[in-house]
């Protein structure tokens, strides 16, 4: 497999985008929450998990904890929040 300079950051970004979208699907079913609250929950859980994951990696032999990885994780979560906002504006507001 070939690699490139920022491959690990791109992989972190993709993984946390998928994780954030999974959170969005899970939070979406709670109809008692407003859209703003859902967005906040997705962002907070995703970012706190990324922080705890990088902290955990600092204790694992052969792994490192890097600020760049954390930033890539957070950007992935933020992209998933953005996608959820677009989805909610386009599809949820039409049903209301």
N, CA, C and O atoms as a GROMACS GRO file, in nm:
protein
  384
    1UNK      N    1   0.085  -0.119   0.000
    1UNK     CA    2   0.000   0.000   0.000
    1UNK      C    3   0.089   0.124   0.000
    1UNK      O    4   0.186   0.132   0.076
    2UNK      N    5   0.056   0.218  -0.083
    2UNK     CA    6   0.134   0.342  -0.088
    2UNK      C    7   0.081   0.438   0.018
    2UNK      O    8  -0.034   0.431   0.059
    3UNK      N    9   0.168   0.527   0.059
    3UNK     CA   10   0.127   0.626   0.158
    3UNK      C   11   0.176   0.763   0.114
    3UNK      O   12   0.258   0.776   0.024
    4UNK      N   13   0.123   0.865   0.178
    4UNK     CA   14   0.163   1.002   0.150
    4UNK      C   15   0.182   1.074   0.283
    4UNK      O   16   0.152   1.019   0.389
    5UNK      N   17   0.232   1.195   0.276
    5UNK     CA   18   0.278   1.266   0.395
    5UNK      C   19   0.169   1.280   0.503
    5UNK      O   20   0.198   1.261   0.621
    6UNK      N   21   0.050   1.313   0.466
    6UNK     CA   22  -0.056   1.341   0.564
    6UNK      C   23  -0.157   1.228   0.573
    6UNK      O   24  -0.271   1.250   0.613
    7UNK      N   25  -0.118   1.108   0.535
    7UNK     CA   26  -0.211   0.996   0.530
    7UNK      C   27  -0.279   0.970   0.664
    7UNK      O   28  -0.401   0.951   0.668
    8UNK      N   29  -0.205   0.971   0.773
    8UNK     CA   30  -0.267   0.943   0.902
    8UNK      C   31  -0.368   1.049   0.941
    8UNK      O   32  -0.469   1.019   1.004
    9UNK      N   33  -0.341   1.174   0.904
    9UNK     CA   34  -0.437   1.282   0.935
    9UNK      C   35  -0.564   1.266   0.854
    9UNK      O   36  -0.674   1.288   0.904
   10UNK      N   37  -0.549   1.228   0.727
   10UNK     CA   38  -0.666   1.206   0.642
   10UNK      C   39  -0.749   1.089   0.695
   10UNK      O   40  -0.872   1.095   0.696
   11UNK      N   41  -0.682   0.984   0.738
   11UNK     CA   42  -0.754   0.869   0.794
   11UNK      C   43  -0.826   0.904   0.924
   11UNK      O   44  -0.937   0.858   0.947
   12UNK      N   45  -0.762   0.985   1.008
   12UNK     CA   46  -0.830   1.033   1.130
   12UNK      C   47  -0.954   1.113   1.092
   12UNK      O   48  -1.061   1.095   1.151
   13UNK      N   49  -0.939   1.202   0.995
   13UNK     CA   50  -1.050   1.286   0.950
   13UNK      C   51  -1.167   1.201   0.900
   13UNK      O   52  -1.282   1.226   0.936
   14UNK      N   53  -1.138   1.103   0.817
   14UNK     CA   54  -1.243   1.016   0.762
   14UNK      C   55  -1.310   0.936   0.873
   14UNK      O   56  -1.432   0.926   0.877
   15UNK      N   57  -1.230   0.880   0.962
   15UNK     CA   58  -1.286   0.798   1.070
   15UNK      C   59  -1.377   0.880   1.161
   15UNK      O   60  -1.485   0.834   1.198
   16UNK      N   61  -1.336   1.000   1.196
   16UNK     CA   62  -1.417   1.081   1.287
   16UNK      C   63  -1.535   1.147   1.216
   16UNK      O   64  -1.633   1.182   1.281
   17UNK      N   65  -1.527   1.163   1.085
   17UNK     CA   66  -1.645   1.207   1.012
   17UNK      C   67  -1.750   1.097   1.018
   17UNK      O   68  -1.868   1.125   1.042
   18UNK      N   69  -1.709   0.973   0.996
   18UNK     CA   70  -1.802   0.860   1.005
   18UNK      C   71  -1.856   0.847   1.146
   18UNK      O   72  -1.975   0.821   1.166
   19UNK      N   73  -1.770   0.864   1.246
   19UNK     CA   74  -1.814   0.857   1.386
   19UNK      C   75  -1.916   0.967   1.415
   19UNK      O   76  -2.018   0.941   1.478
   20UNK      N   77  -1.889   1.087   1.370
   20UNK     CA   78  -1.983   1.198   1.392
   20UNK      C   79  -2.117   1.175   1.324
   20UNK      O   80  -2.222   1.208   1.379
   21UNK      N   81  -2.113   1.119   1.203
   21UNK     CA   82  -2.239   1.088   1.134
   21UNK      C   83  -2.315   0.978   1.208
   21UNK      O   84  -2.438   0.981   1.213
   22UNK      N   85  -2.243   0.883   1.265
   22UNK     CA   86  -2.308   0.780   1.347
   22UNK      C   87  -2.374   0.843   1.469
   22UNK      O   88  -2.486   0.806   1.506
   23UNK      N   89  -2.305   0.936   1.532
   23UNK     CA   90  -2.365   1.008   1.644
   23UNK      C   91  -2.490   1.084   1.600
   23UNK      O   92  -2.591   1.086   1.671
   24UNK      N   93  -2.483   1.146   1.483
   24UNK     CA   94  -2.597   1.222   1.431
   24UNK      C   95  -2.718   1.132   1.410
   24UNK      O   96  -2.830   1.170   1.442
   25UNK      N   97  -2.695   1.012   1.358
   25UNK     CA   98  -2.804   0.918   1.339
   25UNK      C   99  -2.864   0.879   1.474
   25UNK      O  100  -2.986   0.872   1.490
   26UNK      N  101  -2.777   0.854   1.571
   26UNK     CA  102  -2.825   0.817   1.703
   26UNK      C  103  -2.900   0.928   1.773
   26UNK      O  104  -3.000   0.902   1.841
   27UNK      N  105  -2.854   1.050   1.759
   27UNK     CA  106  -2.918   1.164   1.826
   27UNK      C  107  -3.045   1.207   1.753
   27UNK      O  108  -3.139   1.258   1.814
   28UNK      N  109  -3.047   1.186   1.623
   28UNK     CA  110  -3.160   1.231   1.541
   28UNK      C  111  -3.295   1.172   1.586
   28UNK      O  112  -3.398   1.237   1.573
   29UNK      N  113  -3.295   1.051   1.637
   29UNK     CA  114  -3.420   0.985   1.673
   29UNK      C  115  -3.485   1.043   1.798
   29UNK      O  116  -3.602   1.013   1.825
   30UNK      N  117  -3.415   1.125   1.874
   30UNK     CA  118  -3.471   1.186   1.995
   30UNK      C  119  -3.549   1.311   1.957
   30UNK      O  120  -3.492   1.419   1.942
   31UNK      N  121  -3.677   1.295   1.941
   31UNK     CA  122  -3.761   1.405   1.893
   31UNK      C  123  -3.782   1.514   1.997
   31UNK      O  124  -3.827   1.624   1.963
   32UNK      N  125  -3.750   1.486   2.122
   32UNK     CA  126  -3.768   1.586   2.227
   32UNK      C  127  -3.660   1.694   2.220
   32UNK      O  128  -3.678   1.803   2.274
   33UNK      N  129  -3.547   1.663   2.155
   33UNK     CA  130  -3.437   1.759   2.146
   33UNK      C  131  -3.456   1.851   2.026
   33UNK      O  132  -3.501   1.807   1.919
   34UNK      N  133  -3.423   1.977   2.044
   34UNK     CA  134  -3.424   2.070   1.932
   34UNK      C  135  -3.303   2.042   1.842
   34UNK      O  136  -3.210   1.973   1.883
   35UNK      N  137  -3.305   2.096   1.723
   35UNK     CA  138  -3.193   2.077   1.631
   35UNK      C  139  -3.064   2.135   1.691
   35UNK      O  140  -2.958   2.074   1.680
   36UNK      N  141  -3.074   2.250   1.755
   36UNK     CA  142  -2.956   2.312   1.816
   36UNK      C  143  -2.897   2.223   1.924
   36UNK      O  144  -2.775   2.209   1.936
   37UNK      N  145  -2.984   2.162   2.003
   37UNK     CA  146  -2.936   2.073   2.110
   37UNK      C  147  -2.872   1.948   2.050
   37UNK      O  148  -2.771   1.900   2.101
   38UNK      N  149  -2.930   1.895   1.944
   38UNK     CA  150  -2.874   1.778   1.877
   38UNK      C  151  -2.735   1.809   1.823
   38UNK      O  152  -2.643   1.728   1.836
   39UNK      N  153  -2.720   1.926   1.762
   39UNK     CA  154  -2.590   1.967   1.707
   39UNK      C  155  -2.488   1.979   1.818
   39UNK      O  156  -2.374   1.936   1.803
   40UNK      N  157  -2.527   2.038   1.928
   40UNK     CA  158  -2.437   2.052   2.043
   40UNK      C  159  -2.396   1.917   2.098
   40UNK      O  160  -2.279   1.895   2.130
   41UNK      N  161  -2.490   1.826   2.109
   41UNK     CA  162  -2.460   1.691   2.161
   41UNK      C  163  -2.362   1.619   2.069
   41UNK      O  164  -2.265   1.560   2.116
   42UNK      N  165  -2.387   1.623   1.939
   42UNK     CA  166  -2.299   1.557   1.842
   42UNK      C  167  -2.157   1.614   1.853
   42UNK      O  168  -2.059   1.539   1.860
   43UNK      N  169  -2.148   1.746   1.853
   43UNK     CA  170  -2.016   1.810   1.859
   43UNK      C  171  -1.943   1.782   1.989
   43UNK      O  172  -1.824   1.750   1.987
   44UNK      N  173  -2.011   1.793   2.100
   44UNK     CA  174  -1.946   1.771   2.229
   44UNK      C  175  -1.902   1.626   2.248
   44UNK      O  176  -1.788   1.601   2.288
   45UNK      N  177  -1.990   1.532   2.221
   45UNK     CA  178  -1.953   1.392   2.238
   45UNK      C  179  -1.838   1.356   2.145
   45UNK      O  180  -1.742   1.290   2.187
   46UNK      N  181  -1.846   1.398   2.020
   46UNK     CA  182  -1.741   1.367   1.924
   46UNK      C  183  -1.606   1.426   1.962
   46UNK      O  184  -1.504   1.358   1.955
   47UNK      N  185  -1.606   1.551   2.003
   47UNK     CA  186  -1.480   1.617   2.038
   47UNK      C  187  -1.422   1.565   2.169
   47UNK      O  188  -1.300   1.550   2.181
   48UNK      N  189  -1.505   1.539   2.266
   48UNK     CA  190  -1.456   1.484   2.393
   48UNK      C  191  -1.401   1.343   2.372
   48UNK      O  192  -1.299   1.307   2.431
   49UNK      N  193  -1.468   1.264   2.290
   49UNK     CA  194  -1.418   1.130   2.262
   49UNK      C  195  -1.283   1.136   2.190
   49UNK      O  196  -1.193   1.059   2.222
   50UNK      N  197  -1.269   1.227   2.095
   50UNK     CA  198  -1.141   1.242   2.024
   50UNK      C  199  -1.030   1.279   2.122
   50UNK      O  200  -0.920   1.226   2.114
   51UNK      N  201  -1.059   1.369   2.214
   51UNK     CA  202  -0.961   1.410   2.314
   51UNK      C  203  -0.923   1.292   2.403
   51UNK      O  204  -0.806   1.270   2.432
   52UNK      N  205  -1.022   1.216   2.446
   52UNK     CA  206  -0.992   1.101   2.532
   52UNK      C  207  -0.917   0.992   2.456
   52UNK      O  208  -0.833   0.923   2.514
   53UNK      N  209  -0.944   0.977   2.328
   53UNK     CA  210  -0.875   0.878   2.246
   53UNK      C  211  -0.728   0.914   2.231
   53UNK      O  212  -0.641   0.828   2.243
   54UNK      N  213  -0.700   1.040   2.204
   54UNK     CA  214  -0.560   1.083   2.192
   54UNK      C  215  -0.488   1.071   2.326
   54UNK      O  216  -0.371   1.034   2.330
   55UNK      N  217  -0.555   1.102   2.435
   55UNK     CA  218  -0.496   1.086   2.568
   55UNK      C  219  -0.462   0.940   2.593
   55UNK      O  220  -0.353   0.908   2.641
   56UNK      N  221  -0.556   0.852   2.561
   56UNK     CA  222  -0.534   0.709   2.579
   56UNK      C  223  -0.415   0.660   2.498
   56UNK      O  224  -0.337   0.578   2.545
   57UNK      N  225  -0.402   0.709   2.375
   57UNK     CA  226  -0.292   0.666   2.289
   57UNK      C  227  -0.156   0.701   2.347
   57UNK      O  228  -0.056   0.636   2.315
   58UNK      N  229  -0.150   0.802   2.431
   58UNK     CA  230  -0.021   0.841   2.489
   58UNK      C  231   0.031   0.734   2.585
   58UNK      O  232   0.150   0.735   2.619
   59UNK      N  233  -0.055   0.644   2.630
   59UNK     CA  234  -0.014   0.537   2.722
   59UNK      C  235   0.009   0.402   2.652
   59UNK      O  236   0.056   0.307   2.715
   60UNK      N  237  -0.024   0.394   2.525
   60UNK     CA  238  -0.014   0.267   2.452
   60UNK      C  239   0.125   0.258   2.388
   60UNK      O  240   0.164   0.347   2.312
   61UNK      N  241   0.200   0.152   2.418
   61UNK     CA  242   0.332   0.135   2.357
   61UNK      C  243   0.323   0.128   2.204
   61UNK      O  244   0.238   0.059   2.148
   62UNK      N  245   0.412   0.200   2.139
   62UNK     CA  246   0.413   0.203   1.993
   62UNK      C  247   0.317   0.303   1.932
   62UNK      O  248   0.315   0.317   1.809
   63UNK      N  249   0.239   0.372   2.012
   63UNK     CA  250   0.145   0.474   1.962
   63UNK      C  251   0.187   0.610   2.015
   63UNK      O  252   0.255   0.619   2.117
   64UNK      N  253   0.147   0.713   1.947
   64UNK     CA  254   0.177   0.849   1.992
   64UNK      C  255   0.049   0.930   1.996
   64UNK      O  256  -0.050   0.899   1.929
   65UNK      N  257   0.052   1.033   2.076
   65UNK     CA  258  -0.058   1.127   2.084
   65UNK      C  259  -0.010   1.256   2.020
   65UNK      O  260   0.087   1.317   2.066
   66UNK      N  261  -0.078   1.298   1.913
   66UNK     CA  262  -0.035   1.417   1.840
   66UNK      C  263  -0.148   1.519   1.830
   66UNK      O  264  -0.264   1.484   1.814
   67UNK      N  265  -0.110   1.645   1.841
   67UNK     CA  266  -0.206   1.753   1.827
   67UNK      C  267  -0.268   1.751   1.687
   67UNK      O  268  -0.387   1.779   1.672
   68UNK      N  269  -0.188   1.720   1.586
   68UNK     CA  270  -0.241   1.714   1.449
   68UNK      C  271  -0.350   1.610   1.433
   68UNK      O  272  -0.447   1.632   1.361
   69UNK      N  273  -0.334   1.496   1.501
   69UNK     CA  274  -0.437   1.394   1.497
   69UNK      C  275  -0.565   1.443   1.563
   69UNK      O  276  -0.675   1.420   1.512
   70UNK      N  277  -0.551   1.511   1.674
   70UNK     CA  278  -0.667   1.565   1.745
   70UNK      C  279  -0.740   1.668   1.659
   70UNK      O  280  -0.863   1.669   1.653
   71UNK      N  281  -0.665   1.753   1.593
   71UNK     CA  282  -0.726   1.853   1.504
   71UNK      C  283  -0.800   1.785   1.389
   71UNK      O  284  -0.910   1.825   1.354
   72UNK      N  285  -0.739   1.682   1.330
   72UNK     CA  286  -0.804   1.608   1.222
   72UNK      C  287  -0.932   1.541   1.273
   72UNK      O  288  -1.033   1.539   1.203
   73UNK      N  289  -0.928   1.487   1.395
   73UNK     CA  290  -1.047   1.427   1.455
   73UNK      C  291  -1.157   1.530   1.471
   73UNK      O  292  -1.272   1.507   1.432
   74UNK      N  293  -1.123   1.644   1.528
   74UNK     CA  294  -1.221   1.750   1.550
   74UNK      C  295  -1.279   1.802   1.420
   74UNK      O  296  -1.399   1.829   1.411
   75UNK      N  297  -1.196   1.816   1.318
   75UNK     CA  298  -1.245   1.862   1.189
   75UNK      C  299  -1.341   1.760   1.128
   75UNK      O  300  -1.440   1.798   1.064
   76UNK      N  301  -1.314   1.632   1.147
   76UNK     CA  302  -1.406   1.528   1.101
   76UNK      C  303  -1.541   1.537   1.170
   76UNK      O  304  -1.645   1.524   1.106
   77UNK      N  305  -1.539   1.559   1.300
   77UNK     CA  306  -1.663   1.574   1.376
   77UNK      C  307  -1.738   1.699   1.329
   77UNK      O  308  -1.860   1.697   1.312
   78UNK      N  309  -1.665   1.807   1.308
   78UNK     CA  310  -1.729   1.931   1.263
   78UNK      C  311  -1.790   1.916   1.124
   78UNK      O  312  -1.896   1.972   1.097
   79UNK      N  313  -1.725   1.839   1.036
   79UNK     CA  314  -1.783   1.813   0.905
   79UNK      C  315  -1.914   1.735   0.920
   79UNK      O  316  -2.012   1.764   0.851
   80UNK      N  317  -1.916   1.638   1.008
   80UNK     CA  318  -2.038   1.561   1.028
   80UNK      C  319  -2.150   1.650   1.084
   80UNK      O  320  -2.266   1.634   1.048
   81UNK      N  321  -2.115   1.744   1.171
   81UNK     CA  322  -2.215   1.839   1.222
   81UNK      C  323  -2.268   1.924   1.107
   81UNK      O  324  -2.389   1.948   1.098
   82UNK      N  325  -2.180   1.971   1.020
   82UNK     CA  326  -2.219   2.051   0.905
   82UNK      C  327  -2.313   1.972   0.813
   82UNK      O  328  -2.414   2.025   0.768
   83UNK      N  329  -2.279   1.847   0.787
   83UNK     CA  330  -2.364   1.762   0.703
   83UNK      C  331  -2.501   1.744   0.769
   83UNK      O  332  -2.603   1.747   0.701
   84UNK      N  333  -2.503   1.724   0.900
   84UNK     CA  334  -2.630   1.708   0.971
   84UNK      C  335  -2.713   1.837   0.965
   84UNK      O  336  -2.835   1.830   0.951
   85UNK      N  337  -2.649   1.951   0.975
   85UNK     CA  338  -2.721   2.079   0.964
   85UNK      C  339  -2.784   2.091   0.825
   85UNK      O  340  -2.900   2.128   0.813
   86UNK      N  341  -2.707   2.059   0.722
   86UNK     CA  342  -2.762   2.064   0.586
   86UNK      C  343  -2.878   1.967   0.571
   86UNK      O  344  -2.981   2.001   0.512
   87UNK      N  345  -2.862   1.846   0.623
   87UNK     CA  346  -2.970   1.747   0.617
   87UNK      C  347  -3.094   1.798   0.689
   87UNK      O  348  -3.205   1.789   0.637
   88UNK      N  349  -3.076   1.850   0.809
   88UNK     CA  350  -3.191   1.895   0.887
   88UNK      C  351  -3.262   2.013   0.822
   88UNK      O  352  -3.385   2.022   0.828
   89UNK      N  353  -3.186   2.102   0.759
   89UNK     CA  354  -3.249   2.215   0.691
   89UNK      C  355  -3.326   2.171   0.568
   89UNK      O  356  -3.433   2.225   0.537
   90UNK      N  357  -3.272   2.075   0.499
   90UNK     CA  358  -3.336   2.034   0.374
   90UNK      C  359  -3.454   1.939   0.395
   90UNK      O  360  -3.557   1.955   0.330
   91UNK      N  361  -3.439   1.841   0.483
   91UNK     CA  362  -3.542   1.738   0.495
   91UNK      C  363  -3.632   1.752   0.617
   91UNK      O  364  -3.752   1.727   0.607
   92UNK      N  365  -3.577   1.792   0.729
   92UNK     CA  366  -3.657   1.800   0.850
   92UNK      C  367  -3.750   1.921   0.847
   92UNK      O  368  -3.865   1.911   0.888
   93UNK      N  369  -3.702   2.035   0.799
   93UNK     CA  370  -3.786   2.155   0.796
   93UNK      C  371  -3.903   2.140   0.699
   93UNK      O  372  -4.006   2.205   0.717
   94UNK      N  373  -3.889   2.056   0.597
   94UNK     CA  374  -4.001   2.034   0.503
   94UNK      C  375  -4.115   1.957   0.568
   94UNK      O  376  -4.231   1.976   0.533
   95UNK      N  377  -4.082   1.869   0.662
   95UNK     CA  378  -4.184   1.790   0.730
   95UNK      C  379  -4.262   1.871   0.831
   95UNK      O  380  -4.377   1.838   0.862
   96UNK      N  381  -4.201   1.977   0.884
   96UNK     CA  382  -4.265   2.056   0.990
   96UNK      C  383  -4.373   2.147   0.938
   96UNK      O  384  -4.435   2.219   1.015
   0.00000   0.00000   0.00000
